[in-house]
Amino acid sequence: MMIELTRRQSLCLRYLCRQDSYSTVAELARHLDVSERTIRSDLKAIDAYVREHGGRLLRVPGTGILLADGQARRTRLLASLDGASVGVLKREERTATAAMLLLVRPITTFELIARACNVSRQTIIGQFDAIDAFFESRGVEVRREQGIGSYLSGDELAIRRCFVWLVTNDPERMQARDTALRELPATVLKEACALVERIERMQGMEFTDPEALRLPLAYTLCRIGENHLLAREAASTNVLDRELLSQDDPYLSALLGLLEADISEQRERFFAASLVLAQRTTGVGRMHRIETGEPDEATLISRDLIAALHELHVIDEGAVQHLIDGLTTHLRAAIYRCRNDIQVENELSQQVMVPIALLYDFTRKEMRRAEQRYGVCLNDAEIAYIAMYLDTIYESSIRDTVALSVLFVCAFGLASSSILMTRLSHALAECEVYGPMTEAEAIAFMRGHDVDLVISTSDCHFGSVPVLTVDPLLSQAELEKVKSRIMQLSYSKMCSCFLRSYSTTVQDRDDVHYVRDFVEPRDIQVNVACSNWRHAIRLAAGPLLERGLIEERYVERMVSAVEDFGPYMVLTPQTAYVHAGVNDGTHANCASVLVLSESIPFGPHHEKQVRCIVVLGIHDKEHSFLLGLAPIFEREETISCLERPQIDVATVLGLHD
């Protein structure tokens, strides 16, 4: 039986075919805009497909994935993918494919687009209004000549920005990238790849998403080669702030000098430089580093953010100075992008807002203050990067405070206990570990010590302390289970610590907050019977959906977020806070609450128990319902109240922090 790949798996294999070095799972996940878990699952099918076609896929732990075949084999693999049935593209993918063909080809016909999308010519004709609208909204016109085909007309800068949007910001950018890679000349793609590598060496850092730079650079080189040049005024007004040159910026001067070997026109070098400056890197490169002098806005904002963290927990700035320096440098680059109108969107805000939801909302709130104080308005993608810095700084500072206390209980003797503890030593490296003990010894120990988790080789119960039962010889699957539970408990403990500190800080400044301050009575449901977490999310979202505050796709994105990221939404005991992104179909800041009659397992693997679902409709960064509601539901009084059979809507509305 021949193995068939999904479209995403085909795109992943195409990417690997173009790489001469190892690609990490994280890099593949960023490239395809999916979770790392999804990539690991896809690699099984990809590996089988490669072996079926006589190739080898090397997977080296800690290094990455590489096709271990020569160029001839890779070419045959790509040919097999080209010949495979790709199925019918969905409507949005067809729009992205058609737009890319119009951008890359001088003349494009309905028949060509139809073949690329595997649909009929009539289907493309019927959809062309959407394609026209895409270009019209960006100042570009699609013109048609009877018997010849369609082509683009408009300002050259606007045309190039259409291309950049498709491969960096468009929801179907993976389809657009795949089309571009098929259509752009191989020689130009190779030249752009070499150019990106030279830039990375010059700045001493790698780009986070190199494809997002390679493709626009390749397209730029193509347009120059076809004599489609930028208007003279573009170099100084629309592309890059010339004023920067007067500051004698050594990095920009070096960058423009490097580009000169491939691009002779100065205004075209400015445009290429703007593409480079809009990209993010895997760390702090040589750009945006400044020496001594008066503190700039980035330094001041960085100090404000660290001061805000200080209010939640003591920050040993000396121990995390390298992170603070990285934060300041990123802020400097982000402010530069903002001031020069070269901000870029990406999927990072969607990925960050779930696993580090509290620090993400905290960052958005603090950056709103920076906007008012310094006039700096950064988009959500920039804020997501800042949130990751703050989360790392906070977690580094609080690690000792939230270290888990783990107790081993074993009934199989010293030898099996030693094997178990040795095999778990790496997973428990940052925990305080006690034991092994018998059940009786464990009960006596817990009278005088707080324990967060018991790991046992037999079924046992210790009141409210969670127990994880494992085989004493510890298979790989059970080792992963232990790691997952440790990670979840650590995250929950950190969230509780954050919320207690945040609640205390807010109460020092503001009045007490009630649930009724954030949720309307008609958006609260109590004593609802439901055993499935997916159904529970849909029930909880029902009132907001009925009133048109959110769309159906927002609900589905919430469910998908849990499937992709696991039970990170359970920020406080027994309560899950589910939400999607600002662009996923929400029309207002809103919230709803569902209190279940019984606790249910939550997450793709039923990792946690929840009694309450809070749906957050996030429409803009002006409000943070999460930071308002989570301190309320974190309180022990609230947790106990939610378990009462007689709870009513009025009681929920009256809960407070």
PLY file of the C-alpha trace (Angstrom):
ply
format ascii 1.0
element vertex 657
property float x
property float y
property float z
element edge 656
property int vertex1
property int vertex2
end_header
0.00 0.00 0.00
1.44 3.35 -1.04
1.77 5.98 1.65
0.01 9.28 0.99
0.99 12.46 2.79
-1.33 15.22 3.89
-0.76 18.70 2.49
1.00 19.79 5.69
3.24 16.70 5.65
4.08 17.36 1.99
5.05 20.95 2.83
7.22 19.69 5.68
9.01 17.20 3.42
9.51 19.88 0.73
11.14 22.06 3.38
13.47 19.23 4.46
14.39 18.55 0.82
15.71 22.11 0.56
17.86 21.98 3.70
21.53 20.95 3.73
21.77 20.97 7.53
19.70 19.62 10.40
16.29 21.21 11.04
14.86 21.16 14.55
11.27 20.28 15.40
10.83 23.83 16.71
12.02 25.26 13.37
9.61 23.03 11.43
6.76 24.00 13.76
7.46 27.71 13.20
7.71 27.20 9.45
4.37 25.37 9.22
2.56 27.37 11.92
1.66 24.30 14.00
2.65 22.89 17.37
5.78 20.82 17.94
3.52 17.94 18.95
1.91 18.03 15.51
5.33 17.97 13.80
6.48 14.95 15.83
3.31 13.14 14.80
3.75 14.11 11.12
7.37 12.94 11.05
6.26 9.32 11.42
4.35 9.46 8.11
7.11 11.50 6.45
9.76 8.98 7.53
7.68 6.12 6.12
7.15 8.00 2.84
10.88 8.74 2.47
11.80 5.09 3.13
9.15 3.94 0.63
10.91 6.06 -2.00
14.36 4.69 -1.15
15.55 7.55 1.05
16.62 7.95 4.68
15.47 10.48 7.25
18.01 11.00 10.02
16.59 12.03 13.40
19.30 12.86 15.93
18.10 13.78 19.47
19.27 17.26 20.41
20.31 18.03 16.83
17.34 17.68 14.52
16.14 16.06 11.32
18.01 15.71 8.01
17.44 13.94 4.70
20.53 11.73 4.41
20.44 11.60 0.61
22.15 13.39 -2.23
20.61 16.02 -4.46
19.46 13.46 -7.03
17.40 11.61 -4.41
15.95 14.88 -3.13
14.99 15.87 -6.65
13.19 12.55 -7.11
11.39 13.02 -3.79
10.22 16.48 -4.85
9.10 15.04 -8.19
7.09 12.37 -6.37
5.40 15.07 -4.31
4.64 17.06 -7.46
3.10 14.00 -9.04
1.04 13.04 -6.01
-2.60 13.98 -5.82
-2.83 17.08 -3.64
-6.60 17.15 -3.38
-8.82 20.18 -3.78
-7.53 23.31 -2.06
-9.90 25.11 0.25
-11.14 28.54 -0.81
-8.58 30.55 1.17
-5.71 28.41 -0.16
-6.95 28.98 -3.71
-6.91 32.75 -3.15
-3.34 32.61 -1.82
-2.22 30.41 -4.74
-3.85 32.64 -7.36
-2.41 35.80 -5.78
1.09 34.32 -5.75
0.83 33.21 -9.39
-0.25 36.72 -10.39
2.70 38.19 -8.49
5.34 35.88 -9.91
4.17 35.34 -13.50
3.93 38.18 -16.04
0.63 36.71 -17.36
-1.62 34.25 -15.54
-4.67 32.45 -16.91
-7.71 30.95 -15.24
-6.63 27.53 -16.55
-3.19 27.80 -14.94
-4.66 28.77 -11.56
-7.28 26.01 -11.83
-4.58 23.37 -12.47
-2.51 24.63 -9.55
-5.55 24.42 -7.26
-6.87 21.16 -8.72
-10.32 22.68 -9.38
-12.29 23.67 -12.45
-11.73 26.85 -14.43
-15.28 27.92 -13.55
-14.53 27.61 -9.83
-11.62 30.04 -10.18
-13.74 32.47 -12.25
-16.42 32.37 -9.56
-13.87 33.13 -6.85
-11.96 35.86 -8.64
-13.79 38.65 -6.82
-11.92 37.62 -3.65
-8.61 37.70 -5.53
-9.42 41.16 -6.93
-10.36 42.35 -3.43
-7.06 41.12 -1.96
-5.03 43.25 -4.38
-7.41 46.21 -4.42
-7.17 46.57 -0.64
-3.41 46.95 -1.10
-3.50 49.46 -3.95
-2.85 47.01 -6.80
-5.12 46.33 -9.78
-5.69 43.01 -11.54
-6.11 43.67 -15.26
-7.44 41.22 -17.83
-6.87 40.96 -21.57
-9.28 38.80 -23.51
-7.59 35.73 -24.92
-4.28 36.48 -23.14
-4.78 36.40 -19.37
-4.51 38.49 -16.20
-1.66 40.59 -14.84
-0.97 43.12 -12.09
-0.74 46.88 -12.45
0.23 49.35 -9.77
2.99 50.87 -7.70
6.00 48.56 -7.51
6.34 48.98 -3.76
2.69 47.99 -3.27
3.17 44.90 -5.44
6.20 43.78 -3.43
4.36 44.34 -0.17
1.61 42.04 -1.45
4.24 39.34 -1.87
5.71 39.98 1.59
2.24 39.81 3.15
1.46 36.50 1.47
4.61 34.74 2.69
4.77 36.27 6.18
1.34 37.37 7.43
-1.38 35.70 5.38
-3.26 32.88 7.19
-2.45 30.63 4.21
1.21 31.66 4.02
2.37 28.03 3.87
0.42 27.52 0.66
1.72 30.84 -0.69
5.31 29.87 0.16
4.94 26.50 -1.53
3.63 28.18 -4.69
6.46 30.73 -4.64
9.07 28.00 -4.27
7.63 26.22 -7.30
7.45 29.35 -9.46
10.55 31.39 -8.61
13.68 30.47 -10.61
15.92 27.99 -8.80
19.02 30.11 -9.49
17.45 33.16 -7.83
16.29 31.12 -4.84
19.83 29.82 -4.43
21.24 33.35 -4.66
18.79 34.60 -2.02
19.64 31.66 0.25
23.35 32.48 0.01
22.62 36.16 0.71
20.67 35.31 3.88
23.55 33.11 5.08
26.04 35.97 4.55
23.81 38.38 6.48
23.52 35.88 9.35
27.30 35.53 9.51
27.72 39.30 9.46
25.34 39.89 12.34
26.47 36.81 14.29
22.97 35.38 14.67
20.38 33.31 12.77
16.95 34.43 11.62
13.99 32.88 13.42
12.14 32.23 10.14
14.73 32.38 7.35
12.15 31.47 4.67
10.28 34.69 5.46
13.40 36.56 4.33
14.69 34.29 1.55
11.50 34.41 -0.48
11.00 38.22 -0.43
14.70 38.68 -1.26
14.38 36.22 -4.15
11.28 38.03 -5.39
13.11 41.36 -5.13
16.00 40.02 -7.19
13.53 38.72 -9.79
11.73 42.07 -10.03
15.04 43.92 -10.42
16.11 41.45 -13.09
12.86 42.10 -14.97
13.46 45.86 -14.64
10.50 46.41 -12.30
12.24 48.97 -10.08
11.02 51.02 -7.14
10.13 54.66 -7.67
12.91 57.01 -6.53
10.91 58.44 -3.63
10.33 54.98 -2.17
13.88 54.74 -0.87
13.50 57.68 1.46
9.81 57.79 2.39
8.11 54.43 2.22
10.79 51.84 2.80
13.42 52.85 5.31
13.99 55.97 7.37
16.94 57.76 5.76
17.51 59.66 8.97
19.10 56.54 10.39
22.04 56.95 8.02
22.83 60.37 9.47
23.39 58.64 12.81
26.32 56.78 11.25
24.82 53.40 12.20
27.70 50.92 11.62
25.36 47.91 11.32
23.18 49.50 8.65
26.22 50.72 6.75
27.69 47.21 6.83
24.39 45.70 5.76
24.01 48.06 2.80
27.60 47.33 1.84
26.98 43.59 1.91
23.84 43.98 -0.25
25.75 46.02 -2.82
27.35 42.89 -4.26
23.92 41.62 -5.34
21.93 44.86 -5.69
23.48 47.84 -7.45
20.62 50.37 -7.14
20.71 52.26 -3.83
16.93 52.47 -3.44
16.69 48.73 -4.01
19.31 48.14 -1.32
17.20 50.24 1.06
14.22 48.02 0.35
16.24 44.81 0.84
17.63 46.25 4.09
14.08 46.92 5.31
13.26 43.25 4.71
16.26 42.24 6.81
15.51 44.68 9.64
11.91 43.45 9.83
13.05 39.92 10.66
13.55 38.55 14.12
16.58 36.53 15.11
17.21 33.62 17.45
19.09 35.92 19.81
20.74 39.29 20.12
22.82 40.06 17.04
25.08 43.01 16.37
22.20 45.25 15.32
20.66 47.64 17.85
23.49 47.34 20.37
24.45 50.70 21.79
27.28 51.71 24.01
27.15 54.17 26.91
25.13 57.35 26.93
21.76 58.65 28.07
19.09 55.93 28.54
16.91 55.61 25.45
13.21 54.66 25.39
14.01 50.96 25.16
16.13 51.13 28.31
13.45 53.09 30.17
10.66 50.71 29.16
12.84 47.72 30.10
13.43 49.25 33.54
9.67 49.84 33.96
8.88 46.24 33.07
11.45 44.83 35.48
10.16 47.18 38.19
6.63 45.84 37.58
7.96 42.28 37.98
9.70 43.36 41.19
6.28 44.12 42.67
5.31 40.48 42.13
8.55 38.83 43.22
12.07 39.90 44.12
14.18 39.85 40.95
17.90 39.20 41.31
18.87 41.43 38.40
22.50 40.36 38.52
21.56 36.73 37.92
19.31 37.54 34.96
21.21 40.53 33.55
21.79 38.73 30.24
18.01 38.33 29.89
17.39 41.98 30.76
19.97 42.99 28.16
18.20 40.80 25.62
14.86 42.36 26.53
16.27 45.88 26.11
17.83 45.00 22.78
14.59 43.49 21.51
12.66 46.57 22.62
15.13 48.76 20.76
14.64 46.72 17.58
10.85 46.65 18.02
10.67 50.41 18.53
12.80 50.90 15.44
10.44 48.70 13.40
7.43 50.57 14.78
8.85 54.02 14.02
9.82 53.00 10.48
6.51 51.27 9.72
8.14 47.89 9.10
6.40 45.88 11.79
5.58 42.35 10.76
2.89 39.98 11.96
3.42 36.31 12.70
1.79 33.44 14.54
3.84 33.83 17.72
1.21 35.75 19.70
-1.20 32.85 19.17
1.38 30.37 20.44
2.47 32.45 23.43
-0.93 33.54 24.71
-1.78 29.97 25.79
1.32 28.46 27.46
2.23 31.70 29.30
-1.19 33.36 29.39
-0.70 35.23 32.68
2.63 36.81 31.76
1.30 37.55 28.25
-1.67 39.50 29.64
0.55 41.14 32.25
2.91 42.27 29.48
0.09 43.64 27.35
-1.14 45.66 30.30
2.30 47.04 31.13
3.03 47.86 27.46
-0.22 49.82 27.34
1.25 52.04 30.07
4.46 52.35 28.05
2.40 53.42 25.05
0.81 56.20 27.09
4.11 57.24 28.65
6.47 57.02 25.68
4.19 57.00 22.66
5.40 53.54 21.61
2.65 51.29 20.21
3.81 47.74 19.48
1.66 45.07 17.89
0.76 41.74 19.51
3.57 39.85 17.79
6.17 42.21 19.30
4.48 42.01 22.69
4.61 38.21 22.52
8.41 38.32 22.32
8.56 40.74 25.25
6.25 38.43 27.21
8.64 35.52 26.66
11.52 37.57 28.10
9.46 38.56 31.14
8.23 35.01 31.66
11.79 33.67 31.56
13.00 36.36 33.98
10.08 35.71 36.34
10.44 31.93 36.24
14.21 32.16 36.79
13.65 34.36 39.85
10.84 32.31 41.36
12.26 28.83 40.66
13.36 28.16 44.23
10.06 29.41 45.65
7.92 27.08 43.52
10.20 24.02 43.52
8.04 20.92 43.85
8.30 18.63 46.84
8.13 15.03 45.55
7.86 11.96 47.78
8.61 8.39 46.61
6.50 5.60 48.03
7.63 2.10 47.06
6.49 -1.37 48.08
8.99 -3.37 46.01
12.17 -3.03 48.03
15.38 -1.03 47.87
16.64 -2.29 44.47
13.53 -1.33 42.48
13.29 1.93 44.39
16.87 2.81 43.45
16.24 2.01 39.78
13.10 4.14 39.78
14.75 7.14 41.45
17.83 6.92 39.20
15.75 6.86 36.04
13.71 9.81 37.26
16.67 11.86 38.50
16.84 14.00 35.35
13.08 14.67 35.28
13.15 15.66 38.95
16.36 17.72 38.80
14.69 20.90 40.09
12.45 19.19 42.67
13.00 18.46 46.35
12.92 14.66 46.41
12.23 12.53 49.52
12.15 8.77 49.99
11.67 6.06 49.09
9.34 5.30 51.97
6.63 2.84 52.86
3.04 4.10 53.00
3.15 4.28 56.79
6.41 6.25 56.72
4.96 8.58 54.09
1.87 9.35 56.21
4.08 10.21 59.18
6.39 12.33 56.97
3.52 14.38 55.54
2.34 15.40 59.00
5.31 17.73 59.21
6.11 18.46 55.56
4.27 19.89 52.58
4.27 17.50 49.63
3.15 18.44 46.12
3.26 14.98 44.51
3.62 11.37 45.52
5.17 8.95 43.02
4.29 5.40 43.97
4.81 1.91 42.61
1.43 0.81 43.99
-2.04 2.28 44.29
-2.34 4.44 47.40
-4.13 7.58 48.62
-2.93 10.48 50.75
-5.89 12.84 51.03
-5.61 15.86 48.73
-2.00 15.16 47.67
-1.95 13.87 44.07
-0.50 10.39 43.54
1.14 9.23 40.32
1.36 5.44 40.06
4.21 4.05 37.93
5.85 0.73 37.16
9.11 0.41 39.15
11.09 -0.38 35.96
9.74 2.79 34.34
9.09 2.40 30.61
9.67 5.34 28.25
5.93 6.02 28.12
5.73 6.21 31.90
8.81 8.42 32.06
7.04 10.86 29.71
3.96 10.65 31.95
6.03 11.64 34.99
7.68 14.52 33.11
4.28 15.78 31.97
2.82 15.69 35.49
5.89 17.46 36.94
5.63 20.17 34.29
1.90 20.67 34.92
2.28 20.86 38.69
5.20 23.28 38.40
3.20 25.47 36.06
0.16 25.40 38.37
2.28 26.30 41.38
3.89 29.18 39.51
0.48 30.46 38.39
-0.84 30.36 41.94
2.20 32.26 43.20
1.85 34.85 40.42
-1.86 35.38 41.05
-1.44 35.73 44.83
1.26 38.35 44.32
-0.66 40.11 41.55
-3.88 40.15 43.56
-2.07 41.67 46.55
-0.42 44.30 44.36
-3.69 45.25 42.66
-5.53 45.48 45.96
-2.87 47.89 47.20
-3.76 50.20 44.28
-7.39 49.54 43.41
-10.77 48.50 44.79
-11.94 44.91 45.21
-13.01 43.28 41.93
-16.11 41.11 41.58
-17.11 38.63 38.88
-20.00 40.99 38.04
-17.41 43.60 37.00
-16.40 41.36 34.08
-19.31 39.01 33.34
-23.00 39.77 32.73
-25.63 37.62 34.52
-26.98 36.23 31.23
-23.50 34.89 30.40
-23.28 32.68 33.51
-24.56 29.08 33.59
-24.53 26.91 36.73
-25.15 23.25 37.63
-24.70 22.09 34.04
-24.19 18.37 33.44
-21.47 17.58 30.92
-18.75 14.93 30.77
-16.77 16.05 27.70
-14.39 19.02 27.84
-14.90 19.93 24.17
-18.66 20.04 24.67
-18.17 22.01 27.90
-16.21 24.72 26.04
-18.96 24.97 23.42
-21.65 25.18 26.12
-19.70 27.86 27.99
-19.31 29.90 24.80
-23.01 29.56 23.91
-24.30 32.85 25.42
-21.52 34.90 23.77
-22.10 33.13 20.45
-25.86 33.73 20.55
-25.35 37.47 21.08
-22.86 37.73 18.23
-19.95 38.72 20.48
-17.88 35.83 19.13
-18.09 33.69 15.99
-18.27 29.93 15.64
-14.66 29.84 14.42
-13.57 31.47 17.70
-15.14 28.53 19.56
-13.40 26.00 17.34
-10.05 27.77 17.75
-10.46 27.52 21.54
-10.99 23.77 21.26
-8.02 23.47 18.89
-5.83 25.44 21.30
-6.46 22.87 24.03
-5.74 20.03 21.60
-2.48 21.70 20.48
-1.14 22.95 23.81
-2.73 20.66 26.39
-4.24 21.77 29.71
-2.24 25.02 30.08
-5.57 26.84 30.32
-6.15 25.41 33.80
-4.43 28.31 35.53
-6.19 27.93 38.87
-7.46 24.77 40.60
-10.62 23.39 38.94
-10.98 26.32 36.50
-9.96 26.50 32.84
-9.66 29.85 31.05
-10.16 29.27 27.33
-9.73 31.82 24.57
-8.41 32.28 21.04
-6.70 35.20 19.30
-7.88 38.72 18.53
-8.19 37.80 14.84
-10.09 34.55 15.34
-13.61 35.93 15.27
-14.33 38.01 18.37
-16.19 41.33 18.11
-15.97 42.64 21.68
-14.16 42.08 24.95
-16.44 39.68 26.77
-16.47 36.73 29.16
-18.77 33.91 30.20
-18.72 31.35 33.03
-19.94 27.74 33.07
-20.09 25.92 36.42
-20.51 22.17 35.98
-22.49 19.95 38.31
-19.49 17.57 38.54
-15.79 17.88 37.81
-14.68 16.52 34.43
-11.29 15.55 32.95
-9.84 18.37 30.83
-7.27 18.23 28.03
-6.51 15.90 25.11
-5.21 13.26 27.52
-7.54 14.13 30.40
-4.63 15.58 32.35
-6.56 17.77 34.78
-9.94 18.00 36.49
-12.10 21.11 36.10
-15.41 22.22 37.57
-15.57 25.61 35.86
-14.96 26.92 32.33
-14.30 30.64 31.82
-14.49 31.79 28.19
-12.57 34.98 27.40
-13.44 36.92 24.26
-10.29 38.93 23.56
-10.89 41.76 21.11
-8.11 44.25 21.86
-5.24 44.90 24.25
-7.06 47.61 26.20
-8.60 45.16 28.67
-7.41 42.08 30.52
-10.34 40.02 31.74
-7.93 37.18 32.57
-5.96 39.23 35.09
-9.26 40.43 36.51
-10.98 37.05 36.87
-8.11 34.64 37.63
-7.27 36.15 41.06
-10.94 35.66 41.99
-11.13 32.01 40.95
-7.73 31.25 42.49
-9.03 31.89 46.04
-9.79 28.84 48.21
-13.17 30.39 49.08
-14.09 30.49 45.39
-12.92 26.91 44.78
-15.07 25.68 47.69
-18.03 27.73 46.54
-17.97 26.24 43.04
-18.35 22.76 44.55
-21.63 23.58 46.30
-24.67 21.90 44.69
-26.87 24.91 45.49
-24.67 27.50 43.78
-26.63 30.04 41.73
-25.88 32.87 39.31
-26.10 35.54 42.01
-23.47 33.72 44.08
-21.07 33.55 41.11
-21.57 37.26 40.39
-20.69 38.06 44.00
-17.37 36.21 44.03
-14.45 38.62 44.49
-10.66 38.78 44.85
0 1
1 2
2 3
3 4
4 5
5 6
6 7
7 8
8 9
9 10
10 11
11 12
12 13
13 14
14 15
15 16
16 17
17 18
18 19
19 20
20 21
21 22
22 23
23 24
24 25
25 26
26 27
27 28
28 29
29 30
30 31
31 32
32 33
33 34
34 35
35 36
36 37
37 38
38 39
39 40
40 41
41 42
42 43
43 44
44 45
45 46
46 47
47 48
48 49
49 50
50 51
51 52
52 53
53 54
54 55
55 56
56 57
57 58
58 59
59 60
60 61
61 62
62 63
63 64
64 65
65 66
66 67
67 68
68 69
69 70
70 71
71 72
72 73
73 74
74 75
75 76
76 77
77 78
78 79
79 80
80 81
81 82
82 83
83 84
84 85
85 86
86 87
87 88
88 89
89 90
90 91
91 92
92 93
93 94
94 95
95 96
96 97
97 98
98 99
99 100
100 101
101 102
102 103
103 104
104 105
105 106
106 107
107 108
108 109
109 110
110 111
111 112
112 113
113 114
114 115
115 116
116 117
117 118
118 119
119 120
120 121
121 122
122 123
123 124
124 125
125 126
126 127
127 128
128 129
129 130
130 131
131 132
132 133
133 134
134 135
135 136
136 137
137 138
138 139
139 140
140 141
141 142
142 143
143 144
144 145
145 146
146 147
147 148
148 149
149 150
150 151
151 152
152 153
153 154
154 155
155 156
156 157
157 158
158 159
159 160
160 161
161 162
162 163
163 164
164 165
165 166
166 167
167 168
168 169
169 170
170 171
171 172
172 173
173 174
174 175
175 176
176 177
177 178
178 179
179 180
180 181
181 182
182 183
183 184
184 185
185 186
186 187
187 188
188 189
189 190
190 191
191 192
192 193
193 194
194 195
195 196
196 197
197 198
198 199
199 200
200 201
201 202
202 203
203 204
204 205
205 206
206 207
207 208
208 209
209 210
210 211
211 212
212 213
213 214
214 215
215 216
216 217
217 218
218 219
219 220
220 221
221 222
222 223
223 224
224 225
225 226
226 227
227 228
228 229
229 230
230 231
231 232
232 233
233 234
234 235
235 236
236 237
237 238
238 239
239 240
240 241
241 242
242 243
243 244
244 245
245 246
246 247
247 248
248 249
249 250
250 251
251 252
252 253
253 254
254 255
255 256
256 257
257 258
258 259
259 260
260 261
261 262
262 263
263 264
264 265
265 266
266 267
267 268
268 269
269 270
270 271
271 272
272 273
273 274
274 275
275 276
276 277
277 278
278 279
279 280
280 281
281 282
282 283
283 284
284 285
285 286
286 287
287 288
288 289
289 290
290 291
291 292
292 293
293 294
294 295
295 296
296 297
297 298
298 299
299 300
300 301
301 302
302 303
303 304
304 305
305 306
306 307
307 308
308 309
309 310
310 311
311 312
312 313
313 314
314 315
315 316
316 317
317 318
318 319
319 320
320 321
321 322
322 323
323 324
324 325
325 326
326 327
327 328
328 329
329 330
330 331
331 332
332 333
333 334
334 335
335 336
336 337
337 338
338 339
339 340
340 341
341 342
342 343
343 344
344 345
345 346
346 347
347 348
348 349
349 350
350 351
351 352
352 353
353 354
354 355
355 356
356 357
357 358
358 359
359 360
360 361
361 362
362 363
363 364
364 365
365 366
366 367
367 368
368 369
369 370
370 371
371 372
372 373
373 374
374 375
375 376
376 377
377 378
378 379
379 380
380 381
381 382
382 383
383 384
384 385
385 386
386 387
387 388
388 389
389 390
390 391
391 392
392 393
393 394
394 395
395 396
396 397
397 398
398 399
399 400
400 401
401 402
402 403
403 404
404 405
405 406
406 407
407 408
408 409
409 410
410 411
411 412
412 413
413 414
414 415
415 416
416 417
417 418
418 419
419 420
420 421
421 422
422 423
423 424
424 425
425 426
426 427
427 428
428 429
429 430
430 431
431 432
432 433
433 434
434 435
435 436
436 437
437 438
438 439
439 440
440 441
441 442
442 443
443 444
444 445
445 446
446 447
447 448
448 449
449 450
450 451
451 452
452 453
453 454
454 455
455 456
456 457
457 458
458 459
459 460
460 461
461 462
462 463
463 464
464 465
465 466
466 467
467 468
468 469
469 470
470 471
471 472
472 473
473 474
474 475
475 476
476 477
477 478
478 479
479 480
480 481
481 482
482 483
483 484
484 485
485 486
486 487
487 488
488 489
489 490
490 491
491 492
492 493
493 494
494 495
495 496
496 497
497 498
498 499
499 500
500 501
501 502
502 503
503 504
504 505
505 506
506 507
507 508
508 509
509 510
510 511
511 512
512 513
513 514
514 515
515 516
516 517
517 518
518 519
519 520
520 521
521 522
522 523
523 524
524 525
525 526
526 527
527 528
528 529
529 530
530 531
531 532
532 533
533 534
534 535
535 536
536 537
537 538
538 539
539 540
540 541
541 542
542 543
543 544
544 545
545 546
546 547
547 548
548 549
549 550
550 551
551 552
552 553
553 554
554 555
555 556
556 557
557 558
558 559
559 560
560 561
561 562
562 563
563 564
564 565
565 566
566 567
567 568
568 569
569 570
570 571
571 572
572 573
573 574
574 575
575 576
576 577
577 578
578 579
579 580
580 581
581 582
582 583
583 584
584 585
585 586
586 587
587 588
588 589
589 590
590 591
591 592
592 593
593 594
594 595
595 596
596 597
597 598
598 599
599 600
600 601
601 602
602 603
603 604
604 605
605 606
606 607
607 608
608 609
609 610
610 611
611 612
612 613
613 614
614 615
615 616
616 617
617 618
618 619
619 620
620 621
621 622
622 623
623 624
624 625
625 626
626 627
627 628
628 629
629 630
630 631
631 632
632 633
633 634
634 635
635 636
636 637
637 638
638 639
639 640
640 641
641 642
642 643
643 644
644 645
645 646
646 647
647 648
648 649
649 650
650 651
651 652
652 653
653 654
654 655
655 656
